[in-house]
Amino acid sequence: MIEIYLLEQLCAFEECATLSRAAQMLHISQPALTHSMQKLEEQMGVSLFERTKNRITLNENGKLTAQYARRILAMENDMIERVQLFDKSQRTITLGSCAPVPISDITPLLTTLFPQRRIAFEIRNHDEELLEGLYKGNYQLVVLHEPPQDSAVFSFAYRTEQIFLMVPKQHPLAVHDSVSLQQLDGQNLLLYTKIGFWYEMCKERMPHTHFLMINEMDAFDEVTEIAAFPSFSSDAVLTPDSRTYHNQKRVMIDDPCAAATYYCCCMKKDHSYYHPLFHRLHSFRK
């Protein structure tokens, strides 16, 4: 049986083209690498190198062996990653979400429904990243802002979110009851950065807006209280009938993209296990 380290060293030689550079990259001596390549040839039962007085190169056998070696090493890495993720999934439920609100909705439910499991979460800006993580086992559950187009994935549209503009009462925009994103393009706005796909939407729809980026929520809340700049909030934290919030006015954003529907998803084969969660999420639809 060929040992993995021999394949790793063969690939290093193919990449570096010389024994000296390959040995340096591998942090071993050149004689040790030479011995390894001779051992690999013996185990393969064929010559893998063209040897001249001052140079050694891969022959056609060596090039083919290196191709297989890369595949084997990739499969080994994939095996290790998948087994580690599977082991983690037996102890941890990791939720990947496209926005912060689903995290605050779902993690308390998971803690209650699955007390034997550790609950972790991540926010990603793109649905594609979340789906890829679901397929690989990085996530057991994901929340998307668009329905997945894959029959192997179960999805449940469990709630909507509407964002608003919070405007200091003395700001010129405070005279409006509603604005469009086009009207906001070019303004100075406060923006909390860890908002998932909303961040990408703001940057795309308002390319000329000057955003004051804030990375910490506590700091964001403090700044919005005293700053003269508008900022965003949502109906997840504001009551529907409130017109003001401290010293600010809530202004509607009349663009369709200012509203999102959230889809909680799992692999269809896992639906029965997470059925209690989906049942509890029905309450958010009311």
C-alpha positions in Angstrom: 0.0 0.0 0.0 1.4 3.4 -1.0 1.8 5.8 1.9 0.1 9.2 1.7 3.2 11.1 2.4 4.9 9.7 -0.8 2.0 11.0 -2.9 2.2 14.4 -1.1 5.9 14.6 -1.9 5.4 13.6 -5.5 2.9 16.4 -5.9 5.3 18.8 -4.3 8.0 17.8 -6.8 5.6 18.2 -9.7 4.7 21.7 -8.5 8.3 22.8 -7.7 10.0 21.1 -10.7 13.2 20.5 -8.8 14.1 18.3 -5.8 15.8 21.2 -4.0 12.8 23.5 -4.1 10.4 20.7 -3.3 12.5 19.6 -0.3 12.5 23.2 0.9 8.8 23.5 0.6 8.3 20.2 2.4 10.8 21.2 5.1 12.9 18.0 4.6 16.3 17.3 3.3 16.9 16.7 -0.4 18.4 13.3 0.2 15.3 12.3 2.2 13.1 13.4 -0.7 15.2 11.5 -3.2 14.9 8.4 -1.1 11.1 8.8 -0.9 10.8 9.1 -4.7 12.9 6.0 -5.2 10.7 4.2 -2.7 7.6 5.3 -4.6 9.0 4.0 -7.9 9.7 0.6 -6.2 6.1 0.4 -4.9 4.7 1.4 -8.3 7.0 -1.1 -10.1 7.7 1.4 -12.9 10.1 4.3 -13.5 8.5 7.7 -12.8 11.5 10.0 -13.6 13.8 10.9 -16.4 17.3 11.3 -14.8 20.2 13.1 -16.4 23.5 14.2 -14.8 22.2 17.5 -13.5 18.4 17.2 -13.7 15.5 15.0 -12.8 12.0 15.3 -14.3 8.8 13.4 -14.4 8.4 11.0 -17.3 4.9 10.2 -18.7 4.4 7.5 -16.0 5.3 10.1 -13.3 2.9 12.7 -14.7 0.0 10.2 -14.7 0.9 9.1 -11.2 0.9 12.7 -10.1 -2.6 13.2 -11.5 -3.9 10.3 -9.5 -2.0 11.4 -6.5 -3.8 14.8 -6.5 -7.1 13.1 -6.8 -6.3 10.7 -3.9 -5.1 13.6 -1.7 -8.3 15.6 -2.6 -10.4 12.6 -1.6 -8.5 12.2 1.6 -9.1 15.8 2.5 -12.7 15.5 1.6 -13.1 12.4 3.7 -11.6 14.1 6.7 -13.7 17.2 6.3 -17.0 15.3 5.9 -16.3 12.9 8.8 -15.4 15.9 11.1 -18.6 17.7 10.0 -20.7 14.6 10.5 -19.2 14.2 14.0 -19.9 17.9 14.7 -23.5 17.5 13.4 -24.2 14.8 16.0 -23.5 17.3 18.8 -24.2 20.7 17.3 -27.0 22.2 15.2 -25.5 25.0 13.2 -27.9 27.6 11.7 -26.8 29.6 8.7 -28.9 32.7 8.0 -29.0 35.5 5.4 -30.0 38.1 8.0 -29.9 38.7 11.8 -33.7 38.5 12.5 -34.0 34.7 11.8 -31.1 34.1 14.2 -33.0 35.8 17.0 -36.2 34.0 16.0 -34.9 30.5 15.7 -31.9 30.0 18.1 -34.1 30.2 21.2 -36.5 27.6 19.7 -33.6 25.3 18.9 -32.3 25.6 22.4 -35.7 24.6 23.8 -36.5 21.8 21.4 -33.0 20.3 21.3 -31.5 20.7 24.7 -29.0 17.9 24.2 -27.5 19.7 21.2 -25.2 22.8 21.2 -26.6 25.6 19.0 -24.3 27.7 16.8 -25.1 30.2 14.0 -23.5 32.2 11.2 -24.7 35.0 9.0 -23.9 35.0 5.3 -24.6 37.6 2.7 -25.5 35.2 -0.1 -28.1 32.4 -0.3 -25.7 30.4 -2.6 -23.1 30.2 0.3 -25.8 29.0 2.7 -27.1 26.3 0.3 -23.6 25.1 -0.4 -23.0 24.9 3.4 -26.2 23.0 3.8 -25.2 20.4 1.1 -21.7 20.0 2.7 -23.0 19.6 6.2 -21.6 22.9 7.5 -25.2 23.8 8.4 -28.1 21.6 9.5 -30.5 24.5 8.9 -30.4 27.6 6.8 -32.6 30.6 6.3 -32.8 32.1 2.8 -34.5 35.2 1.4 -35.5 33.4 -1.7 -37.0 29.9 -2.0 -34.5 27.2 -2.9 -34.9 25.6 -6.3 -33.9 22.1 -5.3 -36.2 19.2 -4.7 -33.8 17.7 -2.1 -34.3 20.8 0.2 -37.4 21.3 2.3 -38.3 25.0 2.8 -40.9 26.8 4.8 -41.7 30.5 4.4 -42.2 31.4 8.0 -42.1 35.2 8.2 -41.6 38.5 6.5 -39.5 41.5 7.5 -39.9 45.1 6.3 -37.1 47.7 6.8 -37.8 51.3 7.5 -35.7 54.5 7.6 -35.2 56.0 11.0 -34.7 59.8 10.5 -33.8 62.4 13.1 -36.7 64.8 13.4 -34.5 67.7 12.4 -33.3 66.0 9.2 -34.7 67.2 5.8 -36.0 63.7 5.1 -38.3 63.8 8.2 -40.9 65.7 6.2 -41.6 62.6 4.2 -43.8 59.7 5.2 -42.2 57.4 2.6 -39.1 57.5 0.5 -37.6 55.4 -2.2 -34.0 54.0 -2.2 -33.4 56.1 -5.2 -34.1 59.2 -3.1 -31.7 57.9 -0.5 -28.9 57.4 -3.0 -26.2 60.0 -2.3 -27.3 60.6 1.3 -25.2 60.1 4.4 -26.5 57.0 6.3 -25.5 55.0 9.3 -25.3 51.3 8.5 -24.7 48.3 10.8 -22.5 45.9 8.8 -23.6 42.5 10.1 -27.0 42.4 8.4 -26.4 39.7 5.8 -28.0 40.2 2.4 -29.5 43.6 3.5 -25.9 44.9 3.4 -25.5 43.8 -0.3 -28.9 45.3 -1.2 -28.0 48.7 0.3 -24.6 48.8 -1.5 -26.2 47.7 -4.8 -29.3 49.9 -4.7 -27.6 53.0 -3.3 -24.1 53.1 -4.9 -23.6 56.8 -4.3 -24.7 56.8 -0.7 -22.0 57.6 1.9 -22.3 54.9 4.6 -20.9 55.3 8.1 -20.2 51.6 8.9 -20.6 50.4 12.4 -19.6 46.8 13.3 -20.9 46.5 16.9 -24.7 46.6 17.7 -24.3 48.4 21.0 -22.2 51.1 19.4 -24.8 51.3 16.5 -27.7 51.8 19.0 -25.7 54.5 20.8 -24.8 56.4 17.7 -28.3 56.3 16.2 -29.5 58.0 19.4 -27.2 61.0 19.0 -26.2 61.2 15.3 -27.8 63.5 12.8 -27.8 60.8 10.1 -30.7 58.5 9.1 -30.3 54.7 9.7 -32.3 51.6 9.0 -34.6 49.6 11.3 -37.2 46.9 10.8 -40.7 45.9 11.9 -39.0 43.1 13.8 -38.0 45.7 16.5 -40.6 48.4 15.8 -44.3 48.1 16.6 -46.5 48.6 13.5 -48.3 51.6 14.9 -45.3 53.5 16.2 -44.6 56.7 14.2 -41.6 57.8 16.3 -38.8 56.1 18.1 -37.2 58.3 20.7 -36.0 61.4 18.8 -36.5 59.9 15.4 -39.3 59.4 12.9 -40.0 56.2 11.1 -40.3 56.7 7.3 -41.6 53.9 5.1 -39.4 52.7 2.2 -41.7 52.0 -0.7 -39.4 49.8 -2.8 -40.4 46.1 -3.0 -36.8 45.1 -2.1 -37.2 46.7 1.3 -39.4 43.7 2.3 -38.1 40.1 2.6 -39.7 36.7 3.1 -37.6 34.3 5.0 -37.5 30.6 4.2 -36.2 28.2 6.8 -34.7 25.1 5.1 -33.2 21.8 5.8 -32.3 18.8 3.7 -35.5 16.9 3.0 -34.1 13.7 4.6 -33.9 15.6 7.9 -37.4 17.2 7.8 -38.9 14.8 10.3 -36.2 15.5 12.8 -36.7 19.3 12.6 -40.5 19.0 12.2 -41.0 20.4 15.8 -39.1 23.5 14.9 -41.2 24.1 11.7 -44.3 23.6 13.7 -43.3 26.3 16.2 -42.4 28.6 13.3 -46.0 28.8 12.2 -46.6 31.3 15.0 -44.5 33.9 13.2 -46.9 33.8 10.2 -49.7 35.3 12.2 
